[in-house]
């Protein structure tokens, strides 16, 4: 397959029936799209709630479990190790079992494990349970973005996926509120916070019953009647009449491998984009998780009281929302590649600014630079989740998105462990200059991705 997916996937004689995927691509944004986006987005927000709570939990446990404080970096890394494995495995399972099925099962897995984490009595127990949480969380994110991408109208597909990722800001703000209002109330505040994070276990039931399965996945498995019913549901919501000659199956010219594999991600036309997207994922994860997991703890170390540092993190987190909004607007104007690279470069500048603000103790500089870092970094995440599913054909889409996220999670394992020694070496300025340099490498890799704005997803 050529590395240029900007051309139509198939060539049909004039008057030939549109495929189901093309019918979905050409629809306006309807109430069914809105429900799909909201349903996936709430799950996404609950994921962000869980990840965000961890930074506040670690900050309190460093005080409550002071005799085990040196091991707390491993708690974050254990969760990210689970996410790395979960992303790769979950993406592959989504190509075999279905997007919706894996989405629901992973929500259930990490929701239950988060609730059990509240009962932990040592760092070791918490570490094991966070690994299980990571397995579910890592699987869910690339699967949800793939599902939404495959249903979104072609002209606004990137914007819709960025809006999905914007629910991360809602969850992050929720985590900051729980961290600010719940955790400081007692030495067991972290336990109550984790119990709140168990909500996805209940939401998983709703997801499984109400969300549609990907039409492209159904077709790839020969479930054409179910695929047709799903497309008709979306067409009816848009007021579009049934086609006179609906296509009963994808065009014969489209070749789909029966089973996705890692090797196919480096097959003809795939290697360059796979390497580039893996680099972007790795660099973005390293700087994001290195900075934000340790942010409350860094502010406490700078001399701010625990409650005040949580308050500052809440303010900084609010800047995620406009970051996503601007990214969603630009991604259909500048394109995926330009938006992603620009937001990564903005993150690099903000990271350096924040590092020196943390040393000076200037509250204004900490808040302004922190908000800029939040704005640009999360805007970049939105663009990254939009572009990744578009890079691969249907039979490889879950696997490709999952492995990209999994490689990124390797960085999220390394980053929290890297923070203490880098801080000891040169303090916050050195740490955040390092994060800035990593963002620049990610921006350069983003320029090597194909620009797929306005194109149909490859079959």
C-alpha positions as CSV (number, residue, x, y, z in Angstrom):
1,X,0.0,0.0,0.0
2,X,1.3,3.4,-0.9
3,X,2.3,5.8,1.9
4,X,0.0,8.4,0.2
5,X,-3.5,7.8,1.4
6,X,-4.8,11.1,0.1
7,X,-6.2,9.4,-3.0
8,X,-9.6,7.6,-2.9
9,X,-9.4,4.1,-1.6
10,X,-11.4,2.6,-4.5
11,X,-12.4,3.5,-8.1
12,X,-15.9,2.6,-9.1
13,X,-17.9,3.0,-12.3
14,X,-20.2,6.1,-12.5
15,X,-23.5,5.4,-10.8
16,X,-22.2,2.5,-8.7
17,X,-23.5,2.3,-5.1
18,X,-21.6,4.0,-2.4
19,X,-20.0,1.8,0.2
20,X,-21.3,2.0,3.8
21,X,-18.1,3.7,4.9
22,X,-18.6,6.3,2.2
23,X,-22.2,6.8,3.2
24,X,-21.1,7.5,6.8
25,X,-18.3,9.8,5.6
26,X,-20.7,12.0,3.7
27,X,-23.3,12.4,6.5
28,X,-23.7,15.6,8.5
29,X,-23.1,15.6,12.2
30,X,-26.2,14.2,13.8
31,X,-27.7,13.5,17.2
32,X,-26.4,9.9,17.0
33,X,-22.9,11.3,16.4
34,X,-23.3,13.5,19.4
35,X,-24.4,10.6,21.6
36,X,-21.5,8.5,20.5
37,X,-19.1,11.4,21.2
38,X,-20.6,12.0,24.6
39,X,-20.7,8.3,25.5
40,X,-17.1,7.8,24.5
41,X,-16.1,11.1,26.0
42,X,-17.5,10.4,29.5
43,X,-15.4,7.2,29.5
44,X,-12.4,9.3,28.4
45,X,-13.1,11.8,31.2
46,X,-13.2,9.0,33.8
47,X,-9.9,7.8,32.5
48,X,-8.4,11.3,33.0
49,X,-9.9,11.4,36.5
50,X,-8.1,8.2,37.4
51,X,-4.7,9.3,35.9
52,X,-5.0,12.8,37.4
53,X,-5.9,11.5,40.9
54,X,-2.6,9.6,41.0
55,X,-0.5,12.8,41.2
56,X,-2.5,14.0,44.2
57,X,-2.4,10.6,45.8
58,X,1.4,10.4,45.5
59,X,1.7,13.9,47.0
60,X,-0.2,12.9,50.1
61,X,1.3,9.4,50.4
62,X,4.8,11.0,50.4
63,X,3.7,12.6,53.7
64,X,1.5,9.8,55.1
65,X,3.8,6.9,54.1
66,X,7.0,8.9,54.6
67,X,9.0,5.7,55.4
68,X,8.1,4.4,51.9
69,X,8.3,7.8,50.0
70,X,11.3,6.7,48.0
71,X,9.3,3.9,46.4
72,X,6.3,6.1,45.2
73,X,7.9,6.8,41.8
74,X,7.5,3.1,41.1
75,X,3.7,3.3,41.7
76,X,3.3,5.7,38.8
77,X,5.6,3.7,36.6
78,X,3.8,0.5,37.4
79,X,0.6,2.0,36.1
80,X,2.2,3.1,33.0
81,X,3.8,-0.3,32.4
82,X,0.3,-1.7,32.5
83,X,-0.8,1.0,30.1
84,X,2.0,0.1,27.6
85,X,1.0,-3.6,27.6
86,X,-2.7,-2.8,27.6
87,X,-2.5,-0.4,24.7
88,X,-0.7,-2.9,22.4
89,X,-2.9,-5.8,23.5
90,X,-6.2,-3.8,23.5
91,X,-5.6,-2.4,20.1
92,X,-5.0,-5.9,18.6
93,X,-8.1,-7.2,20.5
94,X,-10.2,-4.4,19.1
95,X,-9.3,-5.6,15.5
96,X,-10.5,-9.1,16.5
97,X,-13.3,-8.7,19.0
98,X,-14.7,-5.3,18.1
99,X,-14.1,-1.7,19.3
100,X,-17.2,-1.5,21.5
101,X,-16.6,-4.8,23.3
102,X,-13.0,-4.0,24.2
103,X,-13.9,-0.5,25.2
104,X,-16.5,-1.8,27.7
105,X,-14.3,-4.6,29.1
106,X,-11.3,-2.3,29.7
107,X,-13.5,0.3,31.5
108,X,-14.7,-2.4,33.8
109,X,-11.2,-3.8,34.5
110,X,-9.6,-0.5,35.5
111,X,-12.6,0.8,37.3
112,X,-12.7,-2.2,39.6
113,X,-8.9,-2.2,40.1
114,X,-9.0,1.5,41.0
115,X,-11.6,0.8,43.7
116,X,-9.5,-2.0,45.1
117,X,-6.5,0.3,45.2
118,X,-8.3,2.3,47.9
119,X,-7.8,-0.6,50.2
120,X,-4.0,-0.7,49.8
121,X,-1.9,-1.0,52.9
122,X,1.6,-0.7,51.4
123,X,3.4,0.7,48.4
124,X,3.8,-2.9,47.1
125,X,0.1,-3.6,47.1
126,X,-0.7,-0.3,45.5
127,X,2.0,-0.9,42.9
128,X,0.4,-4.3,41.8
129,X,-3.1,-2.8,41.6
130,X,-1.9,0.2,39.7
131,X,-0.4,-2.2,37.1
132,X,-3.8,-3.8,36.6
133,X,-5.4,-0.3,36.4
134,X,-2.9,0.5,33.7
135,X,-3.9,-2.6,31.7
136,X,-7.5,-1.4,31.4
137,X,-6.7,2.3,30.9
138,X,-4.0,1.7,28.3
139,X,-6.4,-0.5,26.3
140,X,-9.4,1.9,26.4
141,X,-7.9,5.1,25.0
142,X,-6.8,4.1,21.5
143,X,-9.9,1.9,21.1
144,X,-12.2,4.8,21.9
145,X,-10.5,7.2,19.5
146,X,-10.6,4.5,16.8
147,X,-14.3,4.0,17.2
148,X,-15.1,7.7,17.1
149,X,-12.8,8.3,14.1
150,X,-14.5,5.5,12.1
151,X,-18.0,7.0,12.6
152,X,-17.2,10.7,12.2
153,X,-18.1,12.6,9.0
154,X,-15.0,13.0,6.8
155,X,-15.0,16.8,6.7
156,X,-14.8,17.2,10.5
157,X,-13.3,13.9,11.6
158,X,-10.2,15.4,13.1
159,X,-12.2,18.0,15.0
160,X,-14.6,15.4,16.4
161,X,-11.7,13.3,17.7
162,X,-10.0,16.4,19.2
163,X,-13.3,17.1,21.0
164,X,-13.3,13.5,22.3
165,X,-9.8,14.1,23.7
166,X,-11.1,17.3,25.2
167,X,-13.1,15.2,27.7
168,X,-9.7,14.5,29.2
169,X,-9.6,18.1,30.4
170,X,-13.0,17.5,32.1
171,X,-11.6,14.5,33.9
172,X,-8.4,16.3,34.8
173,X,-10.3,19.2,36.3
174,X,-12.4,16.7,38.2
175,X,-9.2,15.1,39.5
176,X,-7.9,18.5,40.6
177,X,-11.2,19.3,42.4
178,X,-11.1,16.0,44.2
179,X,-7.4,16.5,45.0
180,X,-8.2,20.0,46.3
181,X,-11.4,19.2,48.2
182,X,-11.2,15.6,49.3
183,X,-7.6,14.4,49.7
184,X,-6.5,17.1,52.3
185,X,-9.5,16.4,54.6
186,X,-7.7,13.5,56.3
187,X,-4.8,11.1,56.1
188,X,-7.2,8.7,54.3
189,X,-8.3,11.3,51.8
190,X,-6.4,9.5,49.1
191,X,-8.5,6.3,49.7
192,X,-11.7,8.3,49.2
193,X,-10.3,9.8,46.0
194,X,-9.5,6.4,44.6
195,X,-13.0,5.1,45.4
196,X,-14.4,8.0,43.4
197,X,-12.2,6.9,40.5
198,X,-13.9,3.5,40.5
199,X,-17.0,5.0,38.8
200,X,-16.0,3.6,35.3
201,X,-16.9,0.1,36.5
202,X,-20.6,1.2,36.6
203,X,-20.3,3.2,33.4
204,X,-19.0,0.2,31.5
205,X,-22.4,-1.5,31.6
206,X,-24.0,1.6,29.8
207,X,-21.2,1.6,27.2
208,X,-21.7,-2.0,26.3
209,X,-25.5,-1.8,25.9
210,X,-25.9,1.6,24.1
211,X,-22.9,2.3,21.9
212,X,-22.8,1.1,18.2
213,X,-20.1,-1.2,16.9
214,X,-17.8,0.1,14.2
215,X,-19.3,-0.4,10.7
216,X,-15.9,-1.0,9.2
217,X,-15.1,-3.6,11.8
218,X,-18.5,-5.4,11.2
219,X,-17.8,-5.5,7.5
220,X,-14.3,-6.8,8.0
221,X,-15.9,-9.7,9.9
222,X,-18.6,-10.4,7.3
223,X,-21.4,-9.0,9.5
224,X,-23.0,-7.1,6.7
225,X,-26.6,-7.1,7.8
226,X,-25.6,-5.6,11.2
227,X,-23.4,-3.1,9.5
228,X,-26.3,-2.0,7.2
229,X,-28.6,-1.5,10.1
230,X,-26.1,0.7,11.9
231,X,-25.5,2.9,8.8
232,X,-29.3,3.2,8.3
233,X,-29.6,4.4,11.9
234,X,-27.2,7.2,11.3
235,X,-28.8,8.1,8.0
236,X,-32.3,8.2,9.5
237,X,-31.0,10.6,12.2
238,X,-29.7,12.8,9.4
239,X,-32.9,12.6,7.4
240,X,-31.1,10.8,4.5
241,X,-33.3,8.4,2.6
242,X,-32.2,4.8,2.1
243,X,-30.1,4.3,-1.1
244,X,-31.8,2.7,-4.0
245,X,-28.9,0.2,-4.4
246,X,-27.1,-0.2,-1.0
247,X,-23.8,-1.8,-1.3
248,X,-24.0,-5.3,0.3
249,X,-20.3,-5.6,1.0
250,X,-17.1,-3.6,0.5
251,X,-15.7,-3.4,-3.0
252,X,-13.7,-6.5,-4.0
253,X,-10.7,-4.3,-4.9
254,X,-10.2,-3.6,-1.2
255,X,-7.9,-6.2,0.3
256,X,-8.1,-6.8,4.0
257,X,-5.7,-9.1,5.9
258,X,-7.6,-11.6,8.0
259,X,-5.5,-11.0,11.0
260,X,-3.6,-7.9,12.0
261,X,0.0,-8.2,13.1
262,X,2.9,-6.0,14.3
263,X,4.9,-6.8,11.1
264,X,2.2,-5.3,8.9
265,X,2.7,-1.9,10.6
266,X,6.1,-1.9,8.9
267,X,4.9,-3.3,5.6
268,X,4.7,-1.6,2.2
269,X,4.0,2.1,2.7
270,X,3.6,1.8,6.4
271,X,7.1,1.9,7.9
272,X,7.8,5.7,7.7
273,X,4.5,6.7,9.2
274,X,4.7,4.1,11.9
275,X,8.2,5.2,13.0
276,X,7.2,8.8,13.0
277,X,4.0,8.4,15.0
278,X,5.8,6.1,17.5
279,X,8.4,8.9,18.0
280,X,5.7,11.5,18.5
281,X,3.9,9.3,21.0
282,X,7.1,8.5,22.9
283,X,8.2,12.2,23.2
284,X,4.7,13.5,24.1
285,X,4.2,10.9,26.8
286,X,7.7,11.5,28.3
287,X,7.2,15.2,28.8
288,X,3.5,15.1,29.8
289,X,3.7,12.4,32.4
290,X,7.1,13.5,33.7
291,X,5.8,17.0,34.3
292,X,2.2,16.5,35.4
293,X,2.5,13.4,37.6
294,X,5.1,15.2,39.7
295,X,3.6,18.7,39.5
296,X,1.9,18.8,42.9
297,X,5.0,17.3,44.6
298,X,7.3,19.8,42.8
299,X,5.2,22.7,44.1
300,X,5.3,21.3,47.6
301,X,9.1,21.0,47.3
302,X,9.3,24.6,46.2
303,X,7.8,25.6,49.5
304,X,4.1,25.8,48.9
305,X,1.7,24.1,51.3
306,X,0.0,21.0,50.1
307,X,-3.4,22.6,49.8
308,X,-2.0,25.6,48.0
309,X,-0.1,23.4,45.5
310,X,-3.3,21.5,44.8
311,X,-5.0,24.9,44.2
312,X,-2.3,25.9,41.7
313,X,-2.6,22.6,39.8
314,X,-6.4,23.1,39.6
315,X,-5.9,26.6,38.0
316,X,-3.2,25.2,35.6
317,X,-5.5,22.4,34.6
318,X,-8.3,24.7,33.6
319,X,-6.1,25.9,30.7
320,X,-6.5,22.5,29.0
321,X,-10.0,23.4,27.8
322,X,-9.1,26.4,25.6
323,X,-6.1,24.3,24.4
324,X,-8.4,21.6,23.1
325,X,-10.8,24.2,21.6
326,X,-8.1,25.9,19.6
327,X,-6.6,22.6,18.5
328,X,-10.1,21.4,17.3
329,X,-10.5,24.6,15.3
330,X,-7.0,24.5,13.7
331,X,-6.9,20.8,12.9
332,X,-9.4,21.3,10.0
333,X,-7.7,24.6,8.9
334,X,-4.0,24.0,9.3
335,X,-4.3,20.3,9.0
336,X,-3.1,17.5,11.4
337,X,0.6,17.8,10.8
338,X,0.9,21.6,11.2
339,X,-1.4,21.7,14.3
340,X,0.4,18.8,16.0
341,X,3.9,20.2,15.4
342,X,2.9,23.8,16.4
343,X,1.4,22.7,19.7
344,X,4.4,20.6,20.5
345,X,6.8,23.6,19.9
346,X,4.5,25.7,22.1
347,X,4.8,23.1,24.8
348,X,8.6,23.2,24.5
349,X,8.7,27.0,25.1
350,X,6.2,26.8,28.0
351,X,8.2,24.0,29.7
352,X,11.4,26.0,29.8
353,X,9.5,29.0,31.1
354,X,7.9,26.9,33.9
355,X,11.1,25.4,35.0
356,X,12.7,28.7,35.8
357,X,9.4,29.9,37.4
358,X,9.4,27.0,39.8
359,X,12.9,28.0,41.1
360,X,12.1,31.7,41.4
361,X,9.0,31.0,43.4
362,X,7.1,33.6,41.4
363,X,3.4,32.6,41.7
364,X,2.5,34.6,38.6
365,X,5.2,32.9,36.5
366,X,4.3,29.4,37.8
367,X,0.7,29.9,37.0
368,X,1.2,31.6,33.6
369,X,3.8,29.2,32.4
370,X,1.9,26.2,33.8
371,X,-1.3,27.3,32.1
372,X,0.6,27.7,28.8
373,X,2.2,24.3,29.2
374,X,-1.3,22.9,29.9
375,X,-2.8,24.7,26.9
376,X,-0.2,23.6,24.3
377,X,0.5,20.1,25.6
378,X,-3.2,19.0,25.8
379,X,-3.9,20.7,22.4
380,X,-1.1,18.5,21.0
381,X,-2.7,15.4,22.6
382,X,-5.9,16.2,20.8
383,X,-4.2,16.4,17.5
384,X,-2.2,13.3,18.2
385,X,-5.3,11.2,18.9
386,X,-6.9,12.6,15.7
387,X,-4.1,11.7,13.4
388,X,-3.2,8.3,14.7
389,X,-6.2,6.2,13.6
390,X,-6.2,7.9,10.2
391,X,-2.7,6.4,9.4
392,X,-3.9,2.8,9.0
393,X,-6.5,0.8,7.0
394,X,-9.4,-0.7,8.8
395,X,-7.9,-4.1,9.6
396,X,-4.8,-2.5,11.1
397,X,-6.4,0.6,12.7
398,X,-6.8,-0.7,16.2
399,X,-3.5,-2.5,16.1
400,X,-1.7,0.6,14.8
401,X,-3.3,3.0,17.2
402,X,-2.7,0.6,20.1
403,X,1.0,0.0,19.4
404,X,1.6,3.7,19.0
405,X,0.0,4.3,22.4
406,X,1.9,1.3,23.8
407,X,5.3,2.7,22.7
408,X,4.3,6.0,24.1
409,X,3.6,4.4,27.5
410,X,7.2,3.1,27.6
411,X,8.1,6.8,27.9
412,X,5.5,7.3,30.6
413,X,7.2,4.5,32.6
414,X,10.7,6.1,32.3
415,X,9.6,9.7,32.9
416,X,8.4,9.5,36.5
417,X,11.5,7.5,37.4
418,X,13.7,10.1,35.7
419,X,12.4,13.1,37.6
420,X,14.2,12.5,41.0
421,X,17.7,12.0,39.6
422,X,17.4,14.9,37.1
423,X,16.1,17.2,39.9
424,X,19.1,16.1,42.0
425,X,21.4,16.9,39.1
426,X,20.2,20.4,38.2
427,X,16.8,21.2,39.8
428,X,13.6,22.2,38.0
429,X,15.3,24.3,35.3
430,X,17.3,21.3,34.1
431,X,14.3,19.0,34.3
432,X,12.0,21.3,32.3
433,X,14.6,22.2,29.7
434,X,14.9,18.4,29.2
435,X,11.1,18.2,28.7
436,X,11.3,21.1,26.3
437,X,14.0,19.4,24.2
438,X,11.9,16.2,24.1
439,X,8.9,18.2,22.8
440,X,11.1,19.6,20.0
441,X,12.0,16.1,18.9
442,X,8.4,15.2,18.9
443,X,7.5,18.2,16.7
444,X,10.2,17.3,14.2
445,X,8.8,13.8,14.0
446,X,5.3,15.2,13.5
447,X,6.5,16.9,10.3
448,X,7.2,13.5,8.8
449,X,3.6,12.3,9.0
450,X,1.3,12.4,5.9
451,X,-1.3,15.1,5.9
452,X,-4.7,13.4,5.8
453,X,-7.1,16.3,6.3
454,X,-10.4,15.8,4.4
455,X,-9.5,12.3,3.1
456,X,-11.5,9.1,3.6
457,X,-10.2,6.6,6.0
458,X,-8.3,3.8,4.2
459,X,-10.2,0.5,4.0
